[in-house]
Amino acid sequence: MSRMRRAPSVTDVVVALGTGAVTVLALAAAPELFADHATPSLGSASWWVFAAVLTVQAAALCFARSAPVAVLLGTSAGALLIGITTPTGLGSLADAAVLVAVLRATPVVTVPTLRVVLPVAGLLVAGGQAADILGSSAVTVPAAVGAALLQAVAIVALPAAGVLAVTARRDARRAEQGESEAVRRERAAVVDAAVARERTAMARELHDIAAHHVSSIALMSGVIERQIATDPDAARVAVRQVREQSRVLLDDLRQLVGLLRRDGDGRDTVETIETVAALVDAARATGRAVEFSIDRGTAQVGPLGQLVVYRMVQEALANAARHAPGAPCEVRLDGTRPGVFVATVRDAGVSPALAAPSASTAREGFGLLGMRERAGLVGGTLDAGPEAGGGWRVRLTVPAEALGAPGASS
């Protein structure tokens, strides 16, 4: 329930004045309108008592919002007082203020309070109406009581029920709007989370692509710098290799941007286990010694899993070129184990005495974190660390299914 206002508002005053003016004017015109009834004559004592009660009821309506329970019970008591003191058959005039009080009080009073106040107000109205009927006519008591109860229902019960129904419908509509807003916010949060994941994936893709090619370009550039004076022909070959690596880098970046834009130009490149061989060839073209072996066995890896394998090999080769330049590498893809496909990349590196501890921890960067995240996406695992005999090993295990017909390639 909202906070009650202490001072009457303009609406409260207008409603009170309107109710008082209508009821008092109706009382003044009653002798002319109901000449055959024993209505109080204008200026008589009973007329002034009646008018005074109507005026007090109207004045009380100014506080129907700030003190709704007191105003409702007070106007109902006024209706009872008129029925008892001036039974003229015009008791319904006093019920007008009660009706207004019910309409004004029901929306701002709690339901538990209404369950007590409304029956009391109804009994007061029924009592006043019954006294007015019995005092101004010759009807029987049961008839008078029945008419009084109907009057109480019409003045108190029905208006209150109508207001409660409208209020409940309004509250339900507000609840639905609040629920819709909550659903909208939840959907927005889901979209934001999806966008954040896509941004992370895009950053990982950019890192993998750039790290692989840029490390190769940097390595070849260092070789070119030494060969310019000693072996110009080899330097020219290396320059062509740098240019080719740069072209491949730009092509990969364009393909990534095109995939993100989804422009449907049909130029998407599928990176699979089979394309790892081309990755190894590109590394060999830079002058690195890379041993490669593949045995598909009976393992069947899905497209996402194959992409994870490709990116792991790409990142591992880039790390080897960056942290152990010139060291021979080995890439082994093994699909002969039941239920899994294993990809391993080793580099000879430096001796353990030279590698500990900074050379080992230097490999623990964003590239390794990206590889682990990729493995987790397909339910796989990734292990990386120094080997006992020196060098570094990265091993990826992804789930696989058995093929119907065994086959292997190497």
C-alpha positions in Angstrom: 0.0 0.0 0.0 1.3 3.4 -0.9 2.0 6.1 1.6 -1.1 8.0 2.7 -1.2 11.8 2.1 -1.8 13.9 5.2 -3.6 16.9 3.5 -6.6 16.5 1.3 -5.9 16.8 -2.4 -7.9 18.9 -4.9 -9.7 15.7 -6.0 -10.7 14.9 -2.5 -12.1 18.3 -1.9 -14.0 18.3 -5.2 -15.5 14.9 -4.6 -16.5 15.9 -1.0 -18.1 19.2 -2.2 -19.9 17.4 -5.0 -21.3 14.7 -2.8 -22.4 17.2 -0.1 -24.0 19.6 -2.7 -26.0 16.8 -4.4 -27.3 15.2 -1.2 -28.3 18.6 0.5 -30.0 19.8 -2.7 -31.9 16.5 -2.9 -32.9 16.9 0.7 -34.2 20.5 0.0 -36.1 19.4 -3.0 -37.6 16.3 -1.4 -40.8 18.0 -0.1 -41.6 19.0 -3.7 -40.5 15.7 -5.3 -42.2 13.4 -2.8 -45.2 15.3 -1.7 -47.0 12.1 -0.7 -44.3 11.1 1.7 -43.7 12.4 5.2 -40.5 14.2 4.2 -39.1 16.9 6.5 -40.1 20.4 5.6 -37.3 22.9 4.7 -36.2 24.6 7.9 -37.7 22.2 10.3 -35.6 20.7 13.2 -35.5 17.2 11.5 -34.4 18.8 8.3 -31.5 20.6 9.9 -30.4 17.5 11.7 -30.5 15.6 8.4 -28.6 18.4 6.6 -26.0 18.6 9.3 -25.3 14.8 9.1 -25.0 15.0 5.3 -22.6 18.0 5.6 -20.4 16.2 8.2 -20.3 13.1 5.9 -19.3 15.3 3.0 -16.6 17.0 5.0 -15.3 13.6 6.1 -14.8 12.6 2.5 -12.0 15.1 2.2 -9.9 12.7 4.3 -11.0 9.5 2.5 -7.5 8.9 1.2 -5.5 9.9 4.4 -7.9 8.1 6.9 -9.9 5.7 4.7 -11.0 3.3 7.5 -12.2 6.1 9.8 -14.0 7.9 7.0 -15.8 4.7 5.9 -16.9 3.8 9.4 -17.9 7.5 10.2 -20.0 7.9 7.1 -21.7 4.5 7.8 -22.4 5.6 11.4 -23.9 8.8 10.0 -26.3 6.7 7.8 -27.3 4.8 10.9 -27.8 8.0 12.9 -30.1 9.5 10.3 -32.2 6.3 10.1 -32.7 6.3 13.8 -33.2 10.0 14.5 -35.0 11.1 11.4 -36.8 8.2 9.8 -38.3 10.0 6.8 -37.8 7.5 4.0 -34.9 9.5 2.6 -32.2 7.5 4.4 -30.7 6.6 1.0 -29.3 10.1 0.8 -27.0 9.4 3.6 -25.8 6.2 1.8 -24.4 8.3 -1.0 -21.4 9.4 1.1 -20.9 5.8 2.2 -20.7 4.7 -1.4 -18.1 7.3 -2.2 -16.1 6.3 0.9 -16.1 2.7 -0.2 -14.9 3.6 -3.7 -12.2 5.8 -2.3 -11.0 3.5 0.6 -11.0 0.0 -1.1 -8.0 0.6 -3.4 -5.8 1.9 -0.5 -6.7 -0.4 2.4 -5.2 -3.9 2.8 -7.4 -6.9 2.2 -7.2 -8.2 5.8 -8.5 -4.8 7.0 -11.2 -4.7 4.4 -12.5 -8.1 5.6 -13.3 -6.5 8.9 -14.2 -2.9 7.9 -16.6 -3.7 5.0 -18.9 -6.0 7.0 -19.1 -3.4 9.8 -19.9 -0.7 7.4 -22.5 -2.9 5.7 -24.2 -3.6 9.0 -24.3 0.1 9.9 -25.8 0.9 6.5 -28.3 -2.0 6.8 -29.3 -0.9 10.4 -29.8 2.7 9.3 -31.9 1.7 6.3 -34.0 -0.7 8.3 -34.7 1.9 11.0 -35.6 4.5 8.3 -38.0 2.1 6.5 -39.7 0.9 9.7 -40.0 4.5 11.1 -41.5 6.0 7.9 -43.7 3.2 6.5 -45.9 0.3 7.7 -44.0 -2.6 6.2 -43.2 -5.7 8.2 -39.9 -6.2 9.9 -38.8 -9.1 7.6 -39.5 -6.9 4.5 -37.7 -4.0 6.0 -34.7 -6.1 7.0 -34.5 -7.7 3.5 -34.6 -4.3 1.8 -32.0 -3.0 4.2 -29.7 -5.9 3.5 -30.1 -5.4 -0.3 -29.3 -1.7 0.2 -26.1 -2.6 2.2 -25.0 -5.0 -0.6 -25.6 -2.4 -3.3 -23.8 0.4 -1.3 -20.9 -1.6 0.2 -20.4 -5.1 -1.1 -20.8 -4.7 -4.9 -18.8 -1.5 -5.3 -16.0 -3.0 -3.1 -16.0 -6.2 -5.1 -15.8 -4.2 -8.4 -12.9 -2.1 -7.2 -11.0 -5.1 -5.9 -11.5 -6.9 -9.3 -10.2 -3.9 -11.2 -7.3 -3.5 -8.8 -6.4 -7.2 -9.1 -6.5 -7.0 -12.8 -4.3 -4.0 -12.8 -1.8 -5.7 -10.4 -1.8 -8.8 -12.6 -1.1 -6.6 -15.7 1.8 -5.0 -13.8 3.1 -8.4 -12.8 3.0 -9.5 -16.4 4.8 -6.4 -17.5 7.4 -7.0 -14.8 7.8 -10.6 -15.8 8.2 -9.6 -19.5 10.8 -7.0 -18.5 12.6 -9.7 -16.5 12.5 -12.0 -19.5 13.8 -9.3 -21.8 16.7 -8.5 -19.4 17.5 -12.2 -19.1 17.5 -12.6 -22.9 19.7 -9.5 -23.2 22.1 -11.0 -20.6 22.2 -14.2 -22.6 22.9 -12.3 -25.8 25.7 -10.3 -24.0 27.2 -13.5 -22.8 27.1 -15.0 -26.3 28.7 -11.9 -27.7 31.4 -12.1 -25.1 32.1 -15.7 -26.0 32.2 -14.8 -29.6 34.7 -12.0 -28.9 36.9 -14.4 -26.9 36.7 -17.0 -29.8 37.6 -14.2 -32.3 40.5 -13.1 -30.2 41.8 -16.6 -29.9 41.5 -17.2 -33.7 43.4 -13.9 -34.4 46.0 -14.9 -31.9 46.5 -18.4 -33.4 46.6 -17.1 -36.9 48.9 -14.1 -36.2 51.2 -16.0 -33.8 51.9 -18.8 -36.3 52.6 -16.7 -39.3 54.3 -13.7 -37.6 56.7 -16.0 -35.7 57.7 -17.6 -39.0 58.1 -14.3 -40.6 60.3 -13.0 -37.7 62.4 -16.1 -37.8 63.0 -15.9 -41.6 63.7 -12.2 -41.3 66.5 -12.9 -38.9 68.0 -15.5 -41.3 67.7 -13.1 -44.2 69.6 -10.4 -42.2 72.6 -12.9 -41.9 72.4 -14.2 -45.5 72.3 -10.9 -47.3 76.1 -10.5 -47.2 77.1 -14.2 -47.2 74.5 -15.9 -49.5 72.4 -13.4 -51.5 70.7 -16.2 -53.5 69.5 -17.9 -50.3 68.4 -14.5 -49.0 66.3 -13.9 -52.1 64.6 -17.3 -51.6 64.0 -16.5 -48.0 62.5 -13.1 -49.0 60.0 -14.9 -51.3 59.1 -17.2 -48.4 58.5 -14.2 -46.2 56.3 -12.7 -48.9 54.4 -16.0 -49.2 53.9 -16.2 -45.4 52.6 -12.6 -45.4 50.2 -13.5 -48.2 49.0 -16.5 -46.3 48.6 -14.4 -43.2 46.5 -11.9 -45.0 44.4 -14.6 -46.6 43.7 -16.2 -43.2 42.7 -12.9 -41.7 40.4 -12.2 -44.6 38.8 -15.6 -44.2 38.3 -15.0 -40.5 36.7 -11.6 -41.1 34.5 -13.1 -43.9 33.4 -15.9 -41.6 32.4 -13.3 -38.9 30.6 -11.2 -41.4 28.8 -14.3 -42.9 28.7 -12.7 -46.3 28.0 -16.1 -47.9 30.7 -15.8 -50.6 31.5 -19.5 -50.4 35.2 -18.9 -49.6 35.2 -20.5 -46.2 38.3 -22.7 -45.6 37.8 -26.0 -43.6 40.8 -26.7 -41.4 40.9 -30.5 -40.7 43.3 -33.1 -39.6 44.3 -33.6 -43.2 45.4 -29.9 -43.6 47.9 -30.3 -40.7 50.3 -31.7 -43.3 50.1 -28.4 -45.2 50.8 -26.6 -41.9 53.9 -28.8 -41.4 55.0 -28.1 -45.0 54.7 -24.3 -44.3 56.9 -24.7 -41.2 59.5 -26.7 -43.2 59.5 -24.0 -45.8 61.0 -21.6 -43.2 64.0 -23.9 -42.8 62.8 -25.7 -39.7 63.2 -29.5 -39.3 59.8 -30.9 -38.6 59.0 -34.6 -38.5 55.4 -35.5 -39.2 53.5 -38.7 -38.9 49.7 -39.5 -39.0 47.8 -42.6 -38.4 44.0 -42.1 -38.6 43.4 -45.7 -37.4 39.7 -46.2 -36.6 39.2 -42.8 -34.9 36.6 -40.4 -36.4 36.8 -36.9 -35.2 34.0 -34.3 -35.7 34.7 -31.0 -37.6 35.1 -29.0 -34.4 37.4 -31.5 -32.9 39.5 -31.5 -36.1 39.7 -27.7 -36.0 40.9 -27.9 -32.3 43.6 -30.4 -33.4 44.7 -28.1 -36.3 44.9 -25.0 -34.0 46.8 -26.9 -31.4 49.5 -28.0 -33.9 49.6 -24.5 -35.3 50.1 -22.8 -31.9 52.6 -25.4 -30.7 54.7 -25.0 -33.8 54.6 -21.2 -33.4 55.6 -21.5 -29.7 58.5 -23.8 -30.7 59.7 -21.3 -33.3 59.4 -18.5 -30.7 61.0 -20.2 -27.7 63.3 -22.8 -29.3 64.3 -21.4 -32.7 66.2 -23.9 -34.8 65.2 -26.9 -32.6 63.8 -29.9 -34.5 60.1 -30.6 -33.9 58.0 -33.7 -34.2 54.2 -33.7 -34.9 52.4 -37.0 -34.4 48.7 -37.6 -35.0 47.4 -40.9 -33.6 43.9 -42.3 -34.1 44.7 -45.9 -33.2 43.6 -45.6 -29.6 40.0 -46.6 -28.8 37.6 -43.7 -28.3 40.2 -40.9 -28.5 42.4 -39.1 -31.0 45.8 -37.9 -29.8 47.9 -35.1 -31.2 51.4 -34.5 -29.9 53.9 -31.8 -30.7 57.5 -32.1 -29.4 60.5 -29.9 -29.8 64.0 -30.7 -28.8 64.5 -27.3 -27.2 67.4 -26.8 -24.9 68.8 -29.0 -22.1 66.9 -29.1 -18.8 69.7 -27.3 -17.0 69.4 -24.3 -19.4 65.6 -24.5 -19.5 64.8 -24.3 -15.8 62.9 -22.4 -14.7 62.3 -19.3 -16.8 62.5 -21.0 -20.2 59.8 -23.5 -19.2 57.4 -21.0 -17.6 57.8 -18.7 -20.6 55.6 -21.0 -22.6 52.7 -20.6 -20.2 51.1 -17.7 -22.1 47.8 -16.9 -23.7 48.4 -19.4 -26.5 48.5 -22.4 -24.1 45.4 -21.0 -22.3 43.6 -20.8 -25.7 44.5 -24.4 -26.5 43.1 -25.6 -23.2 39.9 -23.7 -23.7 39.5 -25.2 -27.2 40.1 -28.7 -25.8 37.5 -28.1 -23.2 34.9 -27.1 -25.8 35.0 -30.5 -27.4 35.4 -32.5 -24.2 39.1 -33.0 -24.6 42.2 -32.5 -22.5 45.5 -30.8 -23.1 48.8 -31.4 -21.3 51.9 -29.3 -21.8 55.2 -29.1 -20.1 59.0 -29.8 -20.3 60.3 -33.3 -21.0 62.8 -35.0 -18.9 65.4 -35.2 -21.7 64.9 -31.5 -22.6 62.5 -29.7 -24.8 58.8 -29.2 -24.6 55.8 -31.4 -25.3 52.2 -30.5 -26.0 49.6 -33.3 -26.1 46.0 -33.0 -27.0 43.4 -35.7 -26.5 39.9 -35.3 -28.1 37.0 -37.7 -28.1 36.5 -39.8 -31.2 34.2 -42.5 -32.6 35.2 -45.8 -34.3 34.8 -45.9 -38.1 32.9 -48.7 -39.8 35.8 -49.7 -41.9 39.3 -49.3 -40.5 41.7 -47.2 -42.5 45.0 -45.4 -41.9 47.2 -43.0 -43.7 50.7 -41.8 -43.0 
